[in-house]
Amino acid sequence: MSVRRVMGIETELGITSTQLDPAGQPVTPMVLSGQLVRAYAAGAPTGAALPSGAGWDYADETPLRDARGFEMARALAHRSQLTDVEDPTIATSVLSNGARFYVDHAHPEYSSPEVTGPLQAVRYDRAGELVARRATATLAEQGLDVRLYKNNVDGKGASYGTHENYLVPRSVPFDRLAELLIPFLVARPVIAGAGRVGIGQASEQPGFQLSQRADYLEAEVGLETTLRRPIVNTRDEPHATPHLHRRLHVIVGDATLADVTTYLALGSLSAVLRVIETHPHLLQGLRPAHPVAAARAISHDPTLRATVPLADGRSLTGLDLVEAHLQAVETAAASDHPAWASEDGGGDRDDRDGTPAVLSRWREVLDVLRRDPAEAADRVEWVAKLGLLRRFADRSGADWGDPRLAAMDIQWHDLDPQRGLAQRLRAAGQLERLVDDEQIGAAVVQPPEDTRAWFRGECVRRYGPSGGVRGASWDSVVLLDDAGRSRRVRLAEPTGGTRERTQDLLDRHTDAASLLTEIATEDV
């Protein structure tokens, strides 16, 4: 338990190309994204990905259900919210590692498989980068030059998401969850921001800030993800047994390329969620008086000295707020509450996925940031980016309004190892790595062993090449029986379908139709 819980990351990638359509016009991002997803599915090793036309199972998608107890009318919803409508023109593929690679709002998106710890999350997030690079390599073999950027803004007003998902007990009141989570989400960019050149949604003012997403926040709580973006998203789509679980859908985070930053983003938030679940009183009194304004004020100050007023009349810096949350976590972890009991390894877990390791790294990074933020450049992404840009500015005489700095900001996020600035720093050892190339390569094709992603991914690997898998979703796999009929296998519990529970079952059946004779299914 503790910081371990079911979690995952969804990342929409920026995409560009010089490719022209038959009419001589630039190919649209949606078309490019579809080409990319289909290229990966076509070029992946046998059993590594379903064909892009295999389909996604939309049966349990409920994008308009609100955690506050109501459901938005479809007539009132923005079309970007209607993610439960199957569109045969949109490419999607389910991968043998349990992930989904598809087109979402004119962006290619990699949605990682469910994992149970922050280090696993880093590993499968990095695997998504490799999936995307391999797709571009396949397109390059066809003469198509496509560039991908793991960022959240284009510098001209557009923003696209990196969404985190955390499984929390349904018994925790949503009002409490939202109220106590807002202060941490406002301040978390101090340790988890990717950094950004420009202030304002369209970079109206020169400057540098910690977060890619802060200027796009417009509400404290809400259902939307692409407009009127809230700090706390209220979508009630658990992808799990509904009366037991809630899926917290976090839309305010940055896409990050520094391992420690990604690790801390998920590890710290999971720990704060555990405090909300077990010791909520420890987080009282931290709410900013004006959370949206506070998020922007903290993001706009790379000196970490700006203060924001709290509802109780005090004023704290973003660093103070993050440290206050760490202190609450440390106090809760020292308690005798069973949710903070010692953690044993198992499956493909690593000790660094445990509470002691996360808290130790969190404390270490905060201490370094207090002493001198520049010293955290190998661990905190916004610090690393700021240092690189400042060195260039010092050499060239550029100021924050110089377009060369804005271009370098975009280049930081380029996934091409030869062009991407973060990729090059990582390769040079200037960004600390928590997972190596061998682990990442394995995660591209192998699912995590301790969640239902293992069953999903193994079905793709074992039965996909013969056409036995019709589609999948987070809580189902659709297989074809011996009469060619689609049968849905439910996977309601995220910690079900593990290797331990299902490997022997799968080993007994060489095809999907045979497997269906031994497990319960429902009509599709």
Buried (B, 14 or more C-beta within 10 A) or exposed (E): BBBBBBBBBBBBBBBBBEBEEEEEEEBEBBBBBBBBBBBBBBBBEEBBBBBBEBBBBBBBBBBBBBBEEEEBEEEEBEEEBEBBEEEEEBBBBBBBBBBBBBBBBBBBBBBBBBBBBBBBBBBBBBBBBBBBBBBBBBBEEEEBEBBBBBBBBBBEEEBBBBBBBBBBEBEBEBEEBBBBBBBBBBBBBBBBBBBBBBBBBBBEEBBBBBBBBBBBBBBBBBBBBBEEBBBBBBBBBBBBBBEEBBBBBBBBBBBBBBBBBBBBBBBBBBBBBBBBBBBBEBBEEBBBBBBBBBBBBBBBBBEBEBBBBBEEEEEBBBBBBBBBBBEBBBEBBEEEBEBBEEBEEEBBBBEBBBBBBBBEBBBBBBEBBEEEBEBBBBBBBBBBBBBBBBEBBEEEEBEBEBEEBBEBBBBBBBBBEEEBBBBBBBBEEBBBBBBEEEBBEBBBBBBBBBBBBBBBBBBBBBBBBEBBBBBBBBBBBBBBBEEEBBBBBBBBBBBBBBBEBBBEEBEEBEBBBBBBEEEEBEEB
